[in-house]
Amino acid sequence: MDESGDIVIMVDGQLPPAKGEAKSMLADGHPHRARVVALLTAAETVMAHRAALVGPIGMDLQLTAPRILNVNDATNLLGGVGDVLQA
């Protein structure tokens, strides 16, 4: 948690998982499985000593990446991160 009370989860070296198909993002062979595992590991570390969040929450996704030709659109990235973190 930072000084503002926000919970900050940083994942270096991975793009966020993107929503886009019915197959579970944790399934073997899913192209975003490594991204999901990296995000869940980072979230687990940050939340290890916190109570579960209750009530409305917001999400601010900041992506810093080199120029990449095949990056998913913002809606799919937000949806993918939201799906992974919903539980």
C-alpha positions in Angstrom: 0.0 0.0 0.0 1.4 3.5 -0.8 1.0 6.7 1.3 -2.5 7.5 -0.3 -3.9 4.2 0.9 -3.9 2.8 -2.6 -2.8 -0.8 -3.2 -0.1 -0.9 -5.8 0.6 -4.2 -7.6 3.6 -4.0 -10.0 4.5 -6.7 -12.5 7.8 -6.1 -14.2 8.7 -7.8 -17.5 5.2 -9.0 -18.4 2.3 -7.4 -20.3 -1.0 -7.7 -18.5 -3.2 -10.6 -19.4 -5.8 -9.7 -22.0 -9.4 -11.0 -22.2 -10.3 -12.4 -25.5 -11.3 -16.1 -25.5 -13.4 -18.5 -23.5 -10.5 -20.8 -22.5 -9.3 -20.3 -19.0 -6.2 -18.0 -18.8 -4.7 -20.5 -16.3 -5.0 -23.4 -18.7 -1.9 -25.1 -20.0 -1.1 -23.7 -23.4 -3.0 -20.5 -23.0 -0.8 -17.7 -24.5 -1.3 -15.4 -21.4 -0.8 -18.0 -18.7 2.7 -16.6 -17.7 1.1 -13.1 -17.4 -1.7 -14.4 -15.2 0.8 -16.3 -12.9 3.0 -13.2 -12.7 0.0 -11.0 -11.8 -1.4 -13.4 -9.2 2.1 -13.8 -7.6 2.5 -10.0 -7.3 -1.0 -9.6 -6.0 -0.6 -12.3 -3.4 2.6 -10.7 -2.1 1.0 -7.3 -1.8 -2.2 -8.7 -0.2 -0.5 -11.2 2.2 -1.1 -9.1 5.3 -4.3 -7.3 4.3 -7.9 -8.1 4.8 -10.0 -8.8 1.8 -11.3 -5.7 0.0 -15.0 -5.0 0.6 -17.2 -2.5 -1.2 -16.7 -0.7 -4.5 -13.1 -0.4 -5.8 -11.5 1.2 -8.7 -8.6 0.1 -10.9 -5.9 2.2 -12.6 -3.8 0.2 -15.1 -0.6 1.8 -16.2 1.4 0.1 -18.9 4.9 1.1 -19.8 6.2 -1.0 -22.7 8.6 -0.7 -25.6 6.9 -0.2 -28.9 5.2 -3.5 -29.6 3.1 -4.2 -32.7 0.7 -6.7 -31.2 -0.5 -5.2 -27.9 -4.2 -5.8 -27.1 -6.5 -2.9 -26.8 -7.1 -1.2 -23.4 -10.6 -2.7 -22.9 -9.2 -6.3 -23.3 -6.3 -5.6 -21.0 -8.5 -4.1 -18.3 -10.9 -7.0 -18.6 -8.1 -9.5 -18.4 -6.6 -8.0 -15.2 -10.1 -7.6 -13.7 -10.9 -11.3 -14.4 -7.6 -12.4 -12.9 -8.0 -10.3 -9.7 -11.8 -10.7 -9.2 -11.5 -13.6 -6.7 
